[in-house]
Amino acid sequence: MTGPPVEVAAGRAEELPAGTVRLLEAAGRRVAVGNAGGRLFALDDTCLHRGGSLACGHLDGEVLVCPMHWWRYDVRSGRRLGQPGLAVASYPVRVVDGEVLVTVTPAPPPRSWREILLDHAREGTAR
Ligand code: FES
């Protein structure tokens, strides 16, 4: 269960020039916020391959490239190029009075060890 989306400040627009990506930590999530040739975007930071930080990646036009093994994501949608069924979450971005604002859906609360073990036990009895 997650709460309603929250709008969080990601810094001044002039501090995010074209070709840059930075990490935003908000609402329990890690978000890669960047500027691809004037198009501001916000994608989930965690690469779907092996968890590389997309905020540490580089931009190739409107494509964000993971620094680990070069998976490529369309900044407009979060979809992986060549495999559009795979996508990282994409969050709305707007600029108000020079401030970059990102609307983030809060992450669900972490599960306790008790919940993890109970789920594991249920899976074992379902077989
Ligand atoms: S972790 Fe991103 S491409 Fe492997």
Backbone and ligand atoms as CSV (ligand in chain L), in Angstrom:
chain,resi,resn,atom,element,x,y,z
A,1,MET,N,N,0.855,-1.185,0.000
A,1,MET,CA,C,0.000,0.000,0.000
A,1,MET,C,C,0.889,1.232,0.000
A,2,THR,N,N,0.610,2.125,-0.918
A,2,THR,CA,C,1.368,3.374,-0.972
A,2,THR,C,C,0.420,4.540,-0.759
A,3,GLY,N,N,0.986,5.659,-0.369
A,3,GLY,CA,C,0.185,6.858,-0.171
A,3,GLY,C,C,-0.043,7.572,-1.497
A,4,PRO,N,N,-0.726,8.706,-1.439
A,4,PRO,CA,C,-0.962,9.480,-2.657
A,4,PRO,C,C,0.343,10.075,-3.171
A,5,PRO,N,N,0.400,10.384,-4.480
A,5,PRO,CA,C,1.609,10.999,-5.031
A,5,PRO,C,C,1.934,12.306,-4.322
A,6,VAL,N,N,3.217,12.569,-4.213
A,6,VAL,CA,C,3.681,13.816,-3.606
A,6,VAL,C,C,4.586,14.542,-4.598
A,7,GLU,N,N,4.494,15.859,-4.584
A,7,GLU,CA,C,5.346,16.652,-5.463
A,7,GLU,C,C,6.544,17.140,-4.653
A,8,VAL,N,N,7.737,16.829,-5.134
A,8,VAL,CA,C,8.943,17.183,-4.391
A,8,VAL,C,C,9.856,18.053,-5.258
A,9,ALA,N,N,10.563,18.946,-4.596
A,9,ALA,CA,C,11.485,19.838,-5.289
A,9,ALA,C,C,12.775,19.096,-5.613
A,10,ALA,N,N,13.264,19.295,-6.835
A,10,ALA,CA,C,14.488,18.633,-7.286
A,10,ALA,C,C,15.570,19.640,-7.635
A,11,GLY,N,N,15.429,20.871,-7.148
A,11,GLY,CA,C,16.462,21.878,-7.394
A,11,GLY,C,C,16.030,22.883,-8.446
A,12,ARG,N,N,16.897,23.842,-8.678
A,12,ARG,CA,C,16.625,24.894,-9.653
A,12,ARG,C,C,16.877,24.368,-11.062
A,13,ALA,N,N,16.045,24.804,-11.990
A,13,ALA,CA,C,16.157,24.359,-13.379
A,13,ALA,C,C,17.537,24.701,-13.966
A,14,GLU,N,N,18.086,25.862,-13.593
A,14,GLU,CA,C,19.394,26.250,-14.155
A,14,GLU,C,C,20.536,25.382,-13.615
A,15,GLU,N,N,20.271,24.651,-12.541
A,15,GLU,CA,C,21.284,23.740,-11.997
A,15,GLU,C,C,21.200,22.359,-12.640
A,16,LEU,N,N,20.292,22.227,-13.621
A,16,LEU,CA,C,20.123,20.959,-14.316
A,16,LEU,C,C,20.215,21.223,-15.830
A,17,PRO,N,N,21.412,21.588,-16.287
A,17,PRO,CA,C,21.559,21.923,-17.707
A,17,PRO,C,C,21.424,20.681,-18.602
A,18,ALA,N,N,21.234,20.916,-19.882
A,18,ALA,CA,C,21.100,19.820,-20.842
A,18,ALA,C,C,22.276,18.860,-20.719
A,19,GLY,N,N,21.966,17.573,-20.725
A,19,GLY,CA,C,23.005,16.545,-20.672
A,19,GLY,C,C,23.347,16.083,-19.270
A,20,THR,N,N,22.643,16.602,-18.263
A,20,THR,CA,C,22.959,16.201,-16.893
A,20,THR,C,C,21.853,15.327,-16.298
A,21,VAL,N,N,22.255,14.485,-15.363
A,21,VAL,CA,C,21.338,13.630,-14.613
A,21,VAL,C,C,21.814,13.666,-13.168
A,22,ARG,N,N,20.860,13.718,-12.260
A,22,ARG,CA,C,21.227,13.682,-10.841
A,22,ARG,C,C,20.244,12.806,-10.082
A,23,LEU,N,N,20.654,12.410,-8.890
A,23,LEU,CA,C,19.827,11.542,-8.055
A,23,LEU,C,C,18.957,12.375,-7.131
A,24,LEU,N,N,17.681,12.016,-7.076
A,24,LEU,CA,C,16.738,12.607,-6.121
A,24,LEU,C,C,16.239,11.470,-5.239
A,25,GLU,N,N,16.356,11.646,-3.937
A,25,GLU,CA,C,15.804,10.660,-3.006
A,25,GLU,C,C,14.612,11.306,-2.326
A,26,ALA,N,N,13.445,10.714,-2.546
A,26,ALA,CA,C,12.220,11.301,-1.997
A,26,ALA,C,C,11.156,10.225,-1.868
A,27,ALA,N,N,10.346,10.338,-0.838
A,27,ALA,CA,C,9.202,9.452,-0.623
A,27,ALA,C,C,9.615,7.978,-0.655
A,28,GLY,N,N,10.811,7.702,-0.168
A,28,GLY,CA,C,11.288,6.324,-0.126
A,28,GLY,C,C,11.775,5.790,-1.460
A,29,ARG,N,N,11.896,6.650,-2.441
A,29,ARG,CA,C,12.355,6.212,-3.771
A,29,ARG,C,C,13.637,6.933,-4.160
A,30,ARG,N,N,14.338,6.286,-5.081
A,30,ARG,CA,C,15.505,6.897,-5.717
A,30,ARG,C,C,15.110,7.182,-7.168
A,31,VAL,N,N,15.255,8.448,-7.560
A,31,VAL,CA,C,14.781,8.879,-8.868
A,31,VAL,C,C,15.927,9.563,-9.608
A,32,ALA,N,N,16.112,9.192,-10.861
A,32,ALA,CA,C,17.093,9.860,-11.716
A,32,ALA,C,C,16.375,11.006,-12.419
A,33,VAL,N,N,16.782,12.236,-12.097
A,33,VAL,CA,C,16.173,13.427,-12.686
A,33,VAL,C,C,17.182,14.032,-13.644
A,34,GLY,N,N,16.748,14.317,-14.861
A,34,GLY,CA,C,17.709,14.828,-15.824
A,34,GLY,C,C,17.109,15.757,-16.853
A,35,ASN,N,N,18.016,16.216,-17.712
A,35,ASN,CA,C,17.666,17.136,-18.777
A,35,ASN,C,C,18.275,16.588,-20.062
A,36,ALA,N,N,17.408,16.074,-20.928
A,36,ALA,CA,C,17.864,15.511,-22.208
A,36,ALA,C,C,17.597,16.545,-23.296
A,37,GLY,N,N,18.570,17.391,-23.548
A,37,GLY,CA,C,18.431,18.397,-24.599
A,37,GLY,C,C,17.268,19.344,-24.391
A,38,GLY,N,N,16.967,19.664,-23.150
A,38,GLY,CA,C,15.871,20.581,-22.846
A,38,GLY,C,C,14.625,19.864,-22.351
A,39,ARG,N,N,14.551,18.549,-22.541
A,39,ARG,CA,C,13.408,17.786,-22.020
A,39,ARG,C,C,13.759,17.279,-20.627
A,40,LEU,N,N,13.047,17.814,-19.625
A,40,LEU,CA,C,13.269,17.340,-18.256
A,40,LEU,C,C,12.549,16.011,-18.084
A,41,PHE,N,N,13.162,15.115,-17.331
A,41,PHE,CA,C,12.547,13.802,-17.101
A,41,PHE,C,C,12.897,13.315,-15.706
A,42,ALA,N,N,12.113,12.340,-15.258
A,42,ALA,CA,C,12.381,11.691,-13.966
A,42,ALA,C,C,12.015,10.218,-14.115
A,43,LEU,N,N,13.015,9.358,-13.936
A,43,LEU,CA,C,12.822,7.914,-14.054
A,43,LEU,C,C,13.284,7.245,-12.770
A,44,ASP,N,N,12.695,6.094,-12.489
A,44,ASP,CA,C,13.197,5.325,-11.360
A,44,ASP,C,C,14.693,5.093,-11.557
A,45,ASP,N,N,15.451,5.216,-10.480
A,45,ASP,CA,C,16.913,5.168,-10.585
A,45,ASP,C,C,17.463,3.765,-10.806
A,46,THR,N,N,16.698,2.748,-10.474
A,46,THR,CA,C,17.239,1.391,-10.449
A,46,THR,C,C,17.061,0.688,-11.796
A,47,CYS,N,N,18.172,0.389,-12.435
A,47,CYS,CA,C,18.156,-0.317,-13.719
A,47,CYS,C,C,17.512,-1.692,-13.538
A,48,LEU,N,N,16.715,-2.091,-14.525
A,48,LEU,CA,C,16.002,-3.366,-14.448
A,48,LEU,C,C,16.908,-4.568,-14.696
A,49,HIS,N,N,18.119,-4.333,-15.140
A,49,HIS,CA,C,19.026,-5.452,-15.377
A,49,HIS,C,C,19.588,-5.962,-14.060
A,50,ARG,N,N,20.479,-5.213,-13.459
A,50,ARG,CA,C,21.079,-5.636,-12.195
A,50,ARG,C,C,21.179,-4.509,-11.188
A,51,GLY,N,N,20.295,-3.553,-11.313
A,51,GLY,CA,C,20.182,-2.534,-10.267
A,51,GLY,C,C,21.162,-1.388,-10.345
A,52,GLY,N,N,21.804,-1.188,-11.466
A,52,GLY,CA,C,22.704,-0.046,-11.603
A,52,GLY,C,C,21.946,1.263,-11.385
A,53,SER,N,N,22.679,2.289,-10.967
A,53,SER,CA,C,22.064,3.593,-10.732
A,53,SER,C,C,22.011,4.375,-12.038
A,54,LEU,N,N,20.788,4.600,-12.526
A,54,LEU,CA,C,20.651,5.345,-13.783
A,54,LEU,C,C,21.070,6.800,-13.621
A,55,ALA,N,N,21.029,7.325,-12.384
A,55,ALA,CA,C,21.490,8.697,-12.161
A,55,ALA,C,C,22.985,8.826,-12.425
A,56,CYS,N,N,23.689,7.698,-12.418
A,56,CYS,CA,C,25.124,7.707,-12.720
A,56,CYS,C,C,25.376,7.406,-14.194
A,57,GLY,N,N,24.302,7.241,-14.946
A,57,GLY,CA,C,24.446,6.945,-16.368
A,57,GLY,C,C,24.728,8.199,-17.172
A,58,HIS,N,N,24.709,8.032,-18.494
A,58,HIS,CA,C,24.912,9.202,-19.349
A,58,HIS,C,C,23.808,9.272,-20.396
A,59,LEU,N,N,23.636,10.471,-20.916
A,59,LEU,CA,C,22.592,10.707,-21.904
A,59,LEU,C,C,23.155,10.641,-23.311
A,60,ASP,N,N,22.379,9.984,-24.185
A,60,ASP,CA,C,22.669,9.928,-25.608
A,60,ASP,C,C,21.390,10.416,-26.286
A,61,GLY,N,N,21.289,11.704,-26.505
A,61,GLY,CA,C,20.034,12.290,-26.987
A,61,GLY,C,C,18.972,12.138,-25.914
A,62,GLU,N,N,17.855,11.481,-26.269
A,62,GLU,CA,C,16.783,11.257,-25.303
A,62,GLU,C,C,16.823,9.832,-24.763
A,63,VAL,N,N,17.999,9.277,-24.728
A,63,VAL,CA,C,18.204,7.924,-24.207
A,63,VAL,C,C,19.139,8.012,-23.005
A,64,LEU,N,N,18.714,7.393,-21.896
A,64,LEU,CA,C,19.556,7.328,-20.697
A,64,LEU,C,C,20.209,5.950,-20.673
A,65,VAL,N,N,21.534,5.938,-20.600
A,65,VAL,CA,C,22.304,4.702,-20.695
A,65,VAL,C,C,22.820,4.318,-19.311
A,66,CYS,N,N,22.495,3.099,-18.883
A,66,CYS,CA,C,22.974,2.609,-17.590
A,66,CYS,C,C,24.496,2.474,-17.621
A,67,PRO,N,N,25.168,2.899,-16.555
A,67,PRO,CA,C,26.636,2.839,-16.553
A,67,PRO,C,C,27.191,1.423,-16.378
A,68,MET,N,N,26.344,0.484,-15.975
A,68,MET,CA,C,26.866,-0.849,-15.666
A,68,MET,C,C,27.087,-1.707,-16.920
A,69,HIS,N,N,26.038,-1.906,-17.702
A,69,HIS,CA,C,26.137,-2.792,-18.867
A,69,HIS,C,C,25.441,-2.197,-20.089
A,70,TRP,N,N,25.180,-0.889,-20.019
A,70,TRP,CA,C,24.735,-0.114,-21.177
A,70,TRP,C,C,23.290,-0.372,-21.616
A,71,TRP,N,N,22.437,-0.875,-20.727
A,71,TRP,CA,C,21.024,-0.920,-21.118
A,71,TRP,C,C,20.586,0.512,-21.360
A,72,ARG,N,N,19.691,0.670,-22.346
A,72,ARG,CA,C,19.292,2.010,-22.789
A,72,ARG,C,C,17.792,2.216,-22.562
A,73,TYR,N,N,17.460,3.356,-21.970
A,73,TYR,CA,C,16.074,3.673,-21.637
A,73,TYR,C,C,15.657,4.981,-22.304
A,74,ASP,N,N,14.450,4.963,-22.890
A,74,ASP,CA,C,13.870,6.175,-23.470
A,74,ASP,C,C,13.424,7.080,-22.317
A,75,VAL,N,N,13.951,8.296,-22.246
A,75,VAL,CA,C,13.620,9.177,-21.116
A,75,VAL,C,C,12.159,9.626,-21.156
A,76,ARG,N,N,11.507,9.523,-22.322
A,76,ARG,CA,C,10.106,9.964,-22.435
A,76,ARG,C,C,9.148,8.974,-21.784
A,77,SER,N,N,9.529,7.706,-21.761
A,77,SER,CA,C,8.603,6.675,-21.283
A,77,SER,C,C,9.193,5.769,-20.207
A,78,GLY,N,N,10.499,5.717,-20.124
A,78,GLY,CA,C,11.160,4.769,-19.220
A,78,GLY,C,C,11.349,3.400,-19.849
A,79,ARG,N,N,10.886,3.224,-21.093
A,79,ARG,CA,C,10.977,1.907,-21.736
A,79,ARG,C,C,12.409,1.603,-22.173
A,80,ARG,N,N,12.745,0.332,-22.028
A,80,ARG,CA,C,14.054,-0.102,-22.505
A,80,ARG,C,C,14.010,-0.194,-24.029
A,81,LEU,N,N,15.018,0.364,-24.695
A,81,LEU,CA,C,15.067,0.300,-26.141
A,81,LEU,C,C,15.247,-1.148,-26.581
A,82,GLY,N,N,14.480,-1.552,-27.573
A,82,GLY,CA,C,14.562,-2.907,-28.094
A,82,GLY,C,C,13.773,-3.915,-27.280
A,83,GLN,N,N,13.213,-3.499,-26.171
A,83,GLN,CA,C,12.438,-4.398,-25.305
A,83,GLN,C,C,11.370,-3.546,-24.603
A,84,PRO,N,N,10.430,-2.982,-25.357
A,84,PRO,CA,C,9.505,-1.986,-24.811
A,84,PRO,C,C,8.579,-2.511,-23.723
A,85,GLY,N,N,8.512,-3.842,-23.562
A,85,GLY,CA,C,7.717,-4.391,-22.470
A,85,GLY,C,C,8.355,-4.169,-21.112
A,86,LEU,N,N,9.617,-3.811,-21.122
A,86,LEU,CA,C,10.334,-3.524,-19.877
A,86,LEU,C,C,10.473,-2.014,-19.737
A,87,ALA,N,N,10.103,-1.507,-18.584
A,87,ALA,CA,C,10.206,-0.052,-18.374
A,87,ALA,C,C,10.426,0.241,-16.905
A,88,VAL,N,N,11.270,1.230,-16.648
A,88,VAL,CA,C,11.370,1.772,-15.295
A,88,VAL,C,C,10.257,2.800,-15.139
A,89,ALA,N,N,9.845,3.058,-13.902
A,89,ALA,CA,C,8.778,4.026,-13.669
A,89,ALA,C,C,9.221,5.409,-14.133
A,90,SER,N,N,8.278,6.125,-14.693
A,90,SER,CA,C,8.514,7.486,-15.144
A,90,SER,C,C,7.599,8.408,-14.338
A,91,TYR,N,N,8.131,9.534,-13.890
A,91,TYR,CA,C,7.376,10.438,-13.032
A,91,TYR,C,C,7.204,11.796,-13.720
A,92,PRO,N,N,6.048,12.441,-13.514
A,92,PRO,CA,C,5.827,13.768,-14.113
A,92,PRO,C,C,6.784,14.817,-13.540
A,93,VAL,N,N,7.214,15.704,-14.416
A,93,VAL,CA,C,8.118,16.798,-14.028
A,93,VAL,C,C,7.530,18.108,-14.545
A,94,ARG,N,N,7.617,19.142,-13.735
A,94,ARG,CA,C,7.236,20.471,-14.202
A,94,ARG,C,C,8.147,21.485,-13.526
A,95,VAL,N,N,8.180,22.672,-14.108
A,95,VAL,CA,C,8.998,23.757,-13.555
A,95,VAL,C,C,8.066,24.887,-13.148
A,96,VAL,N,N,8.187,25.314,-11.897
A,96,VAL,CA,C,7.381,26.422,-11.383
A,96,VAL,C,C,8.341,27.444,-10.773
A,97,ASP,N,N,8.313,28.639,-11.326
A,97,ASP,CA,C,9.190,29.721,-10.848
A,97,ASP,C,C,10.648,29.267,-10.795
A,98,GLY,N,N,11.070,28.514,-11.790
A,98,GLY,CA,C,12.462,28.082,-11.891
A,98,GLY,C,C,12.801,26.860,-11.064
A,99,GLU,N,N,11.830,26.348,-10.317
A,99,GLU,CA,C,12.070,25.167,-9.469
A,99,GLU,C,C,11.561,23.913,-10.194
A,100,VAL,N,N,12.401,22.876,-10.238
A,100,VAL,CA,C,11.999,21.607,-10.851
A,100,VAL,C,C,11.224,20.804,-9.804
A,101,LEU,N,N,10.006,20.412,-10.175
A,101,LEU,CA,C,9.144,19.654,-9.271
A,101,LEU,C,C,8.830,18.299,-9.891
A,102,VAL,N,N,9.004,17.258,-9.102
A,102,VAL,CA,C,8.758,15.893,-9.574
A,102,VAL,C,C,7.642,15.289,-8.731
A,103,THR,N,N,6.665,14.688,-9.392
A,103,THR,CA,C,5.575,14.030,-8.671
A,103,THR,C,C,5.904,12.547,-8.534
A,104,VAL,N,N,6.089,12.123,-7.301
A,104,VAL,CA,C,6.559,10.764,-7.012
A,104,VAL,C,C,5.479,9.999,-6.257
A,105,THR,N,N,5.263,8.767,-6.658
A,105,THR,CA,C,4.390,7.881,-5.897
A,105,THR,C,C,5.230,7.275,-4.774
A,106,PRO,N,N,4.848,7.475,-3.527
A,106,PRO,CA,C,5.673,6.952,-2.429
A,106,PRO,C,C,5.866,5.438,-2.524
A,107,ALA,N,N,7.047,5.012,-2.120
A,107,ALA,CA,C,7.347,3.578,-2.103
A,107,ALA,C,C,6.538,2.918,-1.000
A,108,PRO,N,N,6.154,1.655,-1.200
A,108,PRO,CA,C,5.469,0.951,-0.114
A,108,PRO,C,C,6.421,0.786,1.060
A,109,PRO,N,N,5.887,0.700,2.275
A,109,PRO,CA,C,6.775,0.527,3.433
A,109,PRO,C,C,7.504,-0.803,3.328
A,110,PRO,N,N,8.721,-0.867,3.837
A,110,PRO,CA,C,9.462,-2.140,3.773
A,110,PRO,C,C,8.748,-3.207,4.596
A,111,ARG,N,N,8.825,-4.450,4.105
A,111,ARG,CA,C,8.183,-5.556,4.829
A,111,ARG,C,C,9.065,-5.969,5.999
A,112,SER,N,N,8.417,-6.347,7.082
A,112,SER,CA,C,9.161,-6.829,8.244
A,112,SER,C,C,9.616,-8.263,7.973
A,113,TRP,N,N,10.578,-8.727,8.781
A,113,TRP,CA,C,11.019,-10.123,8.651
A,113,TRP,C,C,9.850,-11.072,8.896
A,114,ARG,N,N,8.979,-10.709,9.823
A,114,ARG,CA,C,7.806,-11.552,10.115
A,114,ARG,C,C,6.951,-11.718,8.849
A,115,GLU,N,N,6.668,-10.605,8.161
A,115,GLU,CA,C,5.850,-10.673,6.943
A,115,GLU,C,C,6.547,-11.491,5.854
A,116,ILE,N,N,7.846,-11.308,5.724
A,116,ILE,CA,C,8.595,-12.056,4.708
A,116,ILE,C,C,8.531,-13.550,4.997
A,117,LEU,N,N,8.750,-13.928,6.276
A,117,LEU,CA,C,8.751,-15.353,6.635
A,117,LEU,C,C,7.356,-15.960,6.505
A,118,LEU,N,N,6.330,-15.201,6.876
A,118,LEU,CA,C,4.971,-15.717,6.724
A,118,LEU,C,C,4.630,-15.935,5.247
A,119,ASP,N,N,5.003,-14.988,4.388
A,119,ASP,CA,C,4.759,-15.162,2.948
A,119,ASP,C,C,5.495,-16.381,2.424
A,120,HIS,N,N,6.723,-16.553,2.877
A,120,HIS,CA,C,7.526,-17.699,2.443
A,120,HIS,C,C,6.864,-19.013,2.881
A,121,ALA,N,N,6.381,-19.031,4.123
A,121,ALA,CA,C,5.709,-20.236,4.637
A,121,ALA,C,C,4.439,-20.532,3.832
A,122,ARG,N,N,3.686,-19.496,3.509
A,122,ARG,CA,C,2.451,-19.679,2.713
A,122,ARG,C,C,2.778,-20.240,1.333
A,123,GLU,N,N,3.849,-19.740,0.728
A,123,GLU,CA,C,4.245,-20.247,-0.598
A,123,GLU,C,C,4.609,-21.720,-0.494
A,124,GLY,N,N,5.259,-22.094,0.602
A,124,GLY,CA,C,5.659,-23.493,0.784
A,124,GLY,C,C,4.474,-24.426,0.960
A,125,THR,N,N,3.406,-23.961,1.601
A,125,THR,CA,C,2.232,-24.809,1.813
A,125,THR,C,C,1.323,-24.824,0.599
A,126,ALA,N,N,1.497,-23.859,-0.310
A,126,ALA,CA,C,0.628,-23.799,-1.490
A,126,ALA,C,C,1.039,-24.819,-2.538
A,127,ARG,N,N,2.216,-25.423,-2.393
A,127,ARG,CA,C,2.699,-26.365,-3.414
A,127,ARG,C,C,2.161,-27.752,-3.214
L,1,FES,S1,S,22.744,-2.969,-14.275
L,1,FES,FE1,FE,22.060,-1.606,-15.809
L,1,FES,S2,S,22.646,-2.580,-17.624
L,1,FES,FE2,FE,23.257,-3.981,-16.101
